[in-house]
Amino acid sequence: MHISELDTPVPVVDYDIACRNIRRLQEYCDANRFKLRPHIKTHKLPLFAHEQCKAGAVGITVQKLGEAEIMAHTGLTDILITYNVMGQEKAERLARLTNFARLSVAIDNEKALHSLAWAGSRARAPIGVLIEFESGGNRQGVQTPGQAVDLAKAVLSHSGVEFIGLMTYPTTTKTAEFLREALPLFRKAGIEVSVISGGGTPNAYRTHELAPVNELRVGTYIYNDRMMMAAQAARLEDCALSVLATVVSRPRSERAVIDAGSKTLSSDLLAPGQGAGYGLLPDYPDASIERLNEEHGVLDLGRSPRKPEIGERVRIIPNHVCVVTNLHDSIYLHRDGAVLAQLSVYLRGKTI
């Protein structure tokens, strides 16, 4: 079967491009002596997680415990959860999961530590702990080097857990500034920092210039998307995932409607000045997906010298590919348009 025969809307992944992206980043990490621990939130597929580990990754990164559970049961045995695991129910699940994989978890507060310590005291092996620090993401993470040291000391005071290092997202020049102050404090306290983990696809290939990390966590690089193109972290030919849609209406000469709306495409927009609309149409680069309803994508064709006709299929590079994979039950792998497999997106919707 050819992808042109698939019903739309449908996400399709060029298998060779995805594998090339896997190899390229692994080669960069090997050359710079970084351990690569890819984030699987982009593809959400055991198949690609195993491909990444076969290529040289030391393990995988997940965001939620539900993702870790599925991946562990497919034979992946080294998993980092980059999220505060809170509460008794999750602690019980975490303890059970140590029967299947070596686990590490990132925290930024003592309440999360208490959950890990409870789980670790009932686990087969100690749970590794990384202290997350904030270095430009304006999300979670301890705010000062002193707080990082204090939380590491708290980890060392508990049984069932072991302090293994620091992590942040994204890797920026602020990462280096934080570490420049923090690492001497850890040395003074006699605390070994074995892992310094940084993340983010946009700056992935500049990591060696930005900060003294020894582990890299990235996810989007396997598929890439319009955001990565806007950040000059990928080219069109590096984008492995596309969404195929069909033009279902042409109510005006300058407007088309496709069967891919907000339930198919990410509603994320690019930063101001980086491009308009909800995706890139490579065959109609001057057209814009100006609006999304649930089942309708509205295209502005006013600046496009060529215009797609009713019934025509269009290819879309989504703005944010990680969200797109989470919206679909399955994706199709292809090579030069020939369908190789239909894969269930096993980690879709694993928010707990």
C-alpha positions in Angstrom: 0.0 0.0 0.0 1.1 3.6 -0.7 0.5 6.4 1.7 -1.6 8.1 -0.9 -4.2 5.3 -0.4 -4.5 5.9 3.4 -7.7 7.5 4.7 -7.2 11.1 6.0 -6.4 12.8 8.2 -3.4 10.6 9.1 0.1 11.0 10.5 2.8 9.2 8.5 6.5 8.8 9.5 9.3 8.4 7.0 11.2 5.6 8.6 14.5 6.3 6.9 14.5 10.0 8.0 13.7 9.0 11.6 16.6 6.5 11.7 18.9 9.0 10.1 18.0 11.5 12.8 18.6 8.9 15.5 22.1 8.1 14.1 23.1 11.7 13.6 22.5 12.8 17.2 24.0 9.6 18.6 27.2 10.3 16.5 27.3 13.9 17.9 26.9 12.6 21.5 29.6 9.9 21.0 32.0 12.5 19.5 31.5 14.8 22.5 31.4 12.1 25.1 27.8 12.7 26.2 25.5 10.0 27.2 22.3 10.2 25.3 19.1 9.5 27.1 16.3 10.3 24.5 12.9 11.6 25.6 10.2 9.3 24.2 7.4 11.8 24.7 7.8 12.7 21.0 7.3 9.3 19.3 5.6 7.4 22.2 6.6 4.1 20.5 8.5 1.2 22.0 9.9 0.4 18.5 11.7 3.7 18.3 12.8 3.6 21.9 14.5 0.3 21.2 16.0 1.7 18.0 17.5 4.6 20.0 19.0 2.3 22.6 20.4 0.0 19.9 22.1 3.0 18.3 23.9 3.7 21.6 21.5 5.5 24.0 22.1 4.6 27.7 18.4 4.5 28.5 15.3 6.6 28.0 13.6 9.6 29.5 9.9 9.8 30.2 7.7 12.4 31.7 5.1 10.4 33.5 5.0 7.2 35.5 2.4 5.6 33.1 4.9 6.0 30.2 7.6 4.4 32.3 5.4 1.4 33.1 4.7 0.7 29.4 8.3 1.1 28.3 9.6 -1.1 31.1 7.3 -3.9 30.1 8.7 -3.8 26.6 12.2 -4.6 27.9 13.6 -1.1 28.4 15.5 -1.3 31.7 17.1 2.1 32.3 14.5 4.8 32.7 14.6 8.4 34.0 11.3 10.1 35.0 11.8 13.8 34.7 8.8 14.8 36.9 8.0 15.1 40.6 6.3 11.8 41.5 3.9 12.7 44.3 1.4 10.7 46.4 0.9 7.3 47.9 -0.6 5.6 44.8 2.2 6.7 42.5 4.8 5.7 45.1 3.3 2.2 45.2 3.5 2.0 41.4 7.0 3.2 41.4 8.1 0.6 43.9 6.5 -2.2 41.8 8.2 -0.8 38.7 11.7 -1.4 40.2 11.1 -5.1 39.5 11.4 -4.4 35.8 13.8 -1.5 35.4 16.5 0.6 36.9 14.8 3.9 37.8 15.9 7.4 38.3 13.5 10.3 39.1 14.0 14.1 39.1 12.7 16.2 42.0 12.8 19.8 43.1 11.2 19.6 46.6 11.2 17.5 49.7 7.6 16.3 49.4 8.5 14.6 46.2 11.6 13.1 47.9 9.4 11.6 50.6 7.3 9.8 48.0 10.5 8.4 46.4 12.0 7.4 49.7 8.8 5.5 50.6 8.9 3.7 47.3 12.7 3.1 47.5 12.4 1.5 50.9 10.1 -1.1 49.4 11.9 -1.5 46.0 14.3 -4.1 44.7 17.1 -1.5 44.4 17.6 2.1 45.4 15.9 4.7 43.2 18.3 7.3 41.7 17.5 10.9 42.3 18.5 13.9 40.2 17.9 17.5 41.5 16.3 19.6 38.8 17.4 23.2 38.7 15.9 26.1 36.7 18.0 27.6 34.0 15.7 29.4 31.6 12.7 27.2 31.2 10.7 29.2 33.8 9.0 26.0 34.8 10.0 23.8 37.7 13.4 23.3 39.4 15.2 24.7 42.4 16.2 28.3 42.0 19.6 28.5 43.6 22.7 26.4 43.9 22.3 26.5 47.7 18.8 24.9 47.4 20.2 22.2 45.1 22.9 21.3 47.7 20.4 21.3 50.6 18.0 19.0 48.7 20.9 16.7 47.8 21.8 16.5 51.5 18.1 15.6 52.2 18.3 12.8 49.6 21.5 11.4 51.3 19.7 11.4 54.7 17.1 8.9 53.4 17.4 5.2 52.7 16.0 3.7 49.5 17.2 6.5 47.3 20.6 7.6 46.1 21.7 11.0 44.8 23.2 10.7 41.4 23.3 14.2 40.0 21.7 17.3 38.5 19.4 18.0 35.6 17.8 21.0 33.8 15.8 22.0 30.8 16.6 23.6 28.5 20.4 23.6 28.2 21.4 27.3 27.9 24.2 29.6 28.9 22.3 30.0 32.2 22.9 26.3 32.8 26.7 27.0 32.8 26.2 29.9 35.1 24.3 27.8 37.6 26.8 25.0 37.5 29.7 27.3 37.8 28.4 28.3 41.2 26.8 25.0 42.2 29.6 22.4 41.5 32.1 24.0 44.0 29.4 24.0 46.6 28.8 20.3 46.0 32.6 19.6 46.2 32.8 21.6 49.5 30.0 19.5 50.9 31.7 16.3 49.8 28.8 15.3 47.5 29.7 13.6 44.3 27.7 14.8 41.2 27.9 11.9 38.8 25.3 13.0 36.2 24.8 16.5 34.9 21.8 16.1 32.5 20.7 18.7 30.0 17.9 18.7 27.5 16.2 20.3 24.5 16.4 19.7 20.8 16.8 23.3 19.7 20.2 23.6 21.2 21.1 19.9 21.1 24.0 20.2 18.6 25.4 23.2 20.6 25.4 21.5 23.9 29.2 21.2 24.0 29.5 25.0 23.7 26.8 25.8 26.3 27.4 23.9 29.5 29.5 21.1 31.1 26.8 18.5 31.0 27.6 14.8 30.5 24.1 13.6 29.5 21.7 14.8 26.9 17.9 14.4 27.0 16.2 15.3 23.8 13.0 14.1 22.1 11.8 16.1 19.1 15.0 15.4 17.1 13.7 12.0 16.0 10.8 13.5 14.0 11.5 17.3 14.0 8.8 19.8 13.3 8.1 23.4 12.2 9.3 24.8 15.5 12.6 23.0 15.1 12.9 24.5 11.6 12.1 28.0 12.9 14.9 27.5 15.5 17.3 26.4 12.7 17.6 23.0 14.5 16.2 21.1 11.5 15.6 21.4 7.8 12.5 20.3 5.9 14.3 17.2 4.8 14.9 16.3 8.5 11.2 16.2 9.3 10.1 12.6 9.5 6.5 13.0 10.5 3.9 14.6 8.3 0.1 14.8 8.5 -1.8 14.0 5.3 -5.1 15.8 4.9 -7.7 16.2 2.2 -9.2 19.4 0.9 -12.9 19.0 1.5 -14.1 22.5 0.5 -13.2 25.6 -1.5 -15.9 28.1 -0.5 -13.9 31.0 -1.9 -11.0 31.2 -4.3 -8.7 32.3 -1.5 -9.9 29.8 1.1 -9.7 26.0 1.4 -10.9 23.7 4.2 -9.1 20.5 5.1 -10.2 17.6 7.2 -7.5 18.2 9.8 -8.5 20.4 12.7 -7.5 20.8 16.3 -8.2 17.1 17.0 -5.5 16.3 14.4 -2.9 19.1 14.5 -1.3 20.9 17.4 -2.9 24.2 18.3 0.6 25.5 19.3 1.7 28.6 17.3 5.3 29.6 16.6 6.9 32.6 18.3 6.1 36.0 16.9 8.1 36.6 13.7 8.8 32.9 13.1 5.8 32.1 10.9 2.0 32.2 10.9 -0.5 29.4 11.1 -0.8 25.9 12.5 1.6 24.1 10.2 3.7 24.2 7.0 2.4 22.9 3.7 5.6 22.1 1.8 3.8 21.9 -1.6 2.1 25.2 -0.9 4.6 27.2 1.1 2.8 30.5 0.6 -0.5 29.1 2.0 -1.3 29.4 5.7 -3.4 27.2 8.0 -4.9 30.3 9.6 -7.6 28.7 11.8 -8.4 25.3 13.4 -11.8 24.1 14.5 -12.2 20.6 15.9 -12.5 18.9 12.5 -11.7 21.7 10.1 -8.5 23.4 9.1 -9.0 26.7 7.3 -6.3 27.6 4.7 -5.6 31.1 3.6 -4.6 30.8 -0.1 -4.5 34.5 -0.8 -0.7 34.6 -1.3 -0.4 31.2 -2.9 0.1 31.3 -6.7 -1.0 27.6 -6.9 -4.1 26.5 -5.0 -5.1 23.0 -4.0 -8.3 21.6 -5.4 -11.2 19.9 -3.7 -10.3 16.2 -3.1 -6.5 16.9 -3.3 -4.3 15.6 -0.5 -1.9 18.0 1.1 1.1 17.3 3.3 1.5 19.2 6.6 4.6 19.6 8.8 3.0 20.3 12.2 4.2 23.1 14.4 4.7 20.8 17.5 5.0 17.2 16.6 4.9 15.8 20.2 1.3 16.9 20.6 0.3 15.5 17.3 1.4 12.0 18.2 -0.6 12.2 21.4 -3.7 13.0 19.4 -3.7 9.8 17.3 -4.3 6.1 18.1 -1.8 5.0 15.4 0.8 6.2 12.9 2.0 4.7 9.6 5.7 4.1 8.9 6.7 4.4 5.3 9.7 4.2 3.0 9.5 6.4 -0.1 5.7 6.4 0.3 5.4 2.6 0.6 3.7 1.7 3.9 5.9 -0.5 6.1 3.7 -0.8 9.2 0.8 0.7 11.2 1.9 1.2 14.8 -0.3 1.8 17.8 0.8 4.9 19.7 1.1 2.9 23.0 1.9 5.9 25.2 -0.8 8.1 24.0 -2.7 9.8 26.8 -0.5 8.5 29.6 -0.8 11.6 31.8 -0.8 9.8 35.2 
